[in-house]
Amino acid sequence: MKRNTKIAAALAACAVTLQGCYMLPYDQNGQPFPIYPVGVPPSAVTPPTGPTGPGPVALNVRLYPENDAAVQTGVITGTVVNMMNGKGRFQLNFRGEVLTGEATRVDGDARKGVASAFSPSGAYMSCEYQMSSPRQGAGTCTMSNGAKYQAHIGS
C-alpha cells in the first residue's frame, strides 16, 4: 500500500512539473519561429529584439480576386512573418482550410521572392512578390483551383 502511495505521489509531481510545457519550432540559427493564428492583427504582436537588431515582423496579407474562380471566394486575408533574413512564414484561410507555407527571396535580388503554401487536404498556393520595404510589398498568387489573386503585403 505504501508503494502505491509513492508511485501516485511521483506521478502527481511529474504532472505538475510538466504542466504548461509546449514545443516551439526553431530555425537553423536557433531562433524560434513566431506562430500567429490566422486573423490576429500584427499590430497586436510586439516582435522581439535581439543582439543582432530587430526580430521578425508580423504583417497583414490581403489577396484580391483577379479572375472568376477567385471572385467565388472574395478577398482572402492572412499573416506573414518577415524573419528579416530573406525568409518568411505565412498562413491564410482559403475556403475553410488553413494553408501554411514559406516565402524566400530570389537569389541576387533582395526585393523579389517566391512563396508556397499547402493545406493538409492538398490545396496549395504559389506566389511571386516584390517587397518595397521590409514591411510592405505586392505580388500575384495562384491557388490550386485556378483562382488568381493580387497580393498586398503590409499596412
C-alpha positions as CSV (number, residue, x, y, z in Angstrom):
1,M,0.0,0.0,0.0
2,K,2.9,2.4,0.9
3,R,4.5,1.6,-2.5
4,N,1.2,2.7,-4.4
5,T,1.2,6.0,-2.4
6,K,4.8,6.7,-3.5
7,I,4.0,5.9,-7.2
8,A,1.0,8.2,-7.0
9,A,3.0,11.0,-5.5
10,A,5.7,10.6,-8.1
11,L,3.1,10.7,-11.0
12,A,1.4,13.8,-9.5
13,A,4.8,15.5,-9.2
14,C,5.5,14.8,-12.9
15,A,2.1,16.1,-14.0
16,V,2.6,19.3,-12.0
17,T,6.2,19.7,-13.3
18,L,5.2,19.2,-17.0
19,Q,2.0,21.3,-16.8
20,G,2.2,24.2,-19.3
21,C,5.1,22.7,-21.4
22,Y,4.9,23.1,-25.1
23,M,7.2,22.8,-28.2
24,L,8.3,25.7,-30.5
25,P,9.8,25.3,-34.0
26,Y,13.3,26.8,-34.3
27,D,15.1,27.9,-37.4
28,Q,18.7,26.9,-38.4
29,N,20.1,29.8,-36.2
30,G,18.4,28.6,-33.1
31,Q,15.7,31.3,-33.2
32,P,12.1,30.4,-32.6
33,F,9.6,30.8,-35.4
34,P,6.8,33.1,-34.3
35,I,3.4,31.5,-34.9
36,Y,0.4,33.7,-35.2
37,P,-3.2,32.5,-35.5
38,V,-5.0,33.4,-38.7
39,G,-6.8,36.7,-38.2
40,V,-4.6,38.0,-35.4
41,P,-3.6,41.6,-36.4
42,P,0.2,42.0,-36.5
43,S,-0.3,45.3,-34.5
44,A,-1.3,43.0,-31.6
45,V,2.1,41.4,-31.7
46,T,5.3,43.0,-30.5
47,P,8.2,41.3,-32.2
48,P,11.2,40.6,-30.1
49,T,14.5,42.4,-30.5
50,G,17.8,40.7,-30.1
51,P,21.6,41.4,-30.1
52,T,21.6,41.5,-33.9
53,G,18.8,44.0,-34.2
54,P,15.1,43.8,-34.8
55,G,13.5,40.4,-34.7
56,P,10.7,39.1,-37.0
57,V,8.0,41.4,-38.1
58,A,4.3,40.3,-38.5
59,L,2.4,41.8,-41.4
60,N,-1.1,41.5,-42.8
61,V,-1.6,40.0,-46.2
62,R,-4.7,40.6,-48.4
63,L,-5.4,38.7,-51.6
64,Y,-7.8,40.4,-54.0
65,P,-9.6,38.4,-56.8
66,E,-8.3,38.7,-60.3
67,N,-10.4,36.1,-62.2
68,D,-13.8,34.4,-62.0
69,A,-12.5,31.5,-59.9
70,A,-11.2,33.9,-57.3
71,V,-14.4,36.0,-57.2
72,Q,-16.2,33.0,-55.7
73,T,-14.1,33.2,-52.5
74,G,-13.7,37.0,-52.4
75,V,-10.9,38.8,-50.5
76,I,-8.6,36.4,-48.5
77,T,-6.7,37.7,-45.5
78,G,-3.8,36.2,-43.6
79,T,-0.5,37.0,-41.9
80,V,3.1,36.8,-43.0
81,V,6.1,36.9,-40.6
82,N,9.2,38.5,-42.2
83,M,12.1,36.8,-40.4
84,M,14.3,39.7,-41.6
85,N,16.8,37.2,-43.2
86,G,15.3,36.7,-46.7
87,K,12.7,34.2,-45.4
88,G,9.2,34.4,-44.2
89,R,6.4,32.2,-42.8
90,F,2.8,32.8,-43.6
91,Q,-0.7,31.4,-43.2
92,L,-4.1,32.1,-44.5
93,N,-7.6,30.7,-44.6
94,F,-8.8,29.5,-48.0
95,R,-12.3,28.0,-48.3
96,G,-12.2,27.0,-44.6
97,E,-8.8,25.4,-44.8
98,V,-5.6,26.9,-43.3
99,L,-2.7,27.0,-45.7
100,T,0.8,27.4,-44.3
101,G,4.0,28.0,-46.1
102,E,7.1,30.0,-46.5
103,A,8.5,32.8,-48.7
104,T,12.0,33.1,-49.9
105,R,13.8,36.0,-51.6
106,V,15.1,35.2,-55.1
107,D,18.9,34.9,-55.1
108,G,20.6,38.1,-56.4
109,D,17.5,40.3,-55.8
110,A,16.8,41.4,-52.2
111,R,13.3,42.6,-53.1
112,K,11.8,39.8,-55.3
113,G,10.7,36.4,-53.9
114,V,8.5,33.4,-54.3
115,A,6.1,31.8,-51.8
116,S,4.4,28.5,-51.5
117,A,1.7,27.2,-49.1
118,F,-0.1,23.9,-48.6
119,S,-3.0,22.6,-46.6
120,P,-3.4,19.1,-45.1
121,S,-6.2,18.3,-47.6
122,G,-4.0,19.1,-50.6
123,A,-4.9,22.7,-51.5
124,Y,-1.9,24.7,-52.5
125,M,-0.9,28.2,-53.5
126,S,2.1,29.7,-55.4
127,C,3.1,33.4,-55.3
128,E,5.6,35.8,-56.8
129,Y,6.1,39.1,-54.9
130,Q,8.3,42.1,-54.6
131,M,8.9,44.0,-51.4
132,S,9.3,47.8,-51.5
133,S,10.4,47.7,-47.8
134,P,10.7,45.1,-45.0
135,R,7.1,46.0,-44.1
136,Q,5.4,46.4,-47.5
137,G,5.1,44.6,-50.8
138,A,2.9,43.3,-53.6
139,G,2.6,40.3,-55.9
140,T,0.4,37.7,-57.5
141,C,-0.8,34.3,-56.2
142,T,-2.4,31.4,-57.9
143,M,-4.4,28.7,-56.0
144,S,-4.7,25.0,-56.9
145,N,-8.3,25.6,-58.2
146,G,-7.0,28.1,-60.7
147,A,-8.1,31.2,-58.7
148,K,-5.7,34.2,-59.2
149,Y,-5.2,37.0,-56.7
150,Q,-3.3,40.3,-56.4
151,A,-1.4,40.2,-53.1
152,H,-0.9,43.2,-50.9
153,I,1.6,42.7,-48.0
154,G,1.8,45.1,-45.1
155,S,-0.4,48.0,-44.0
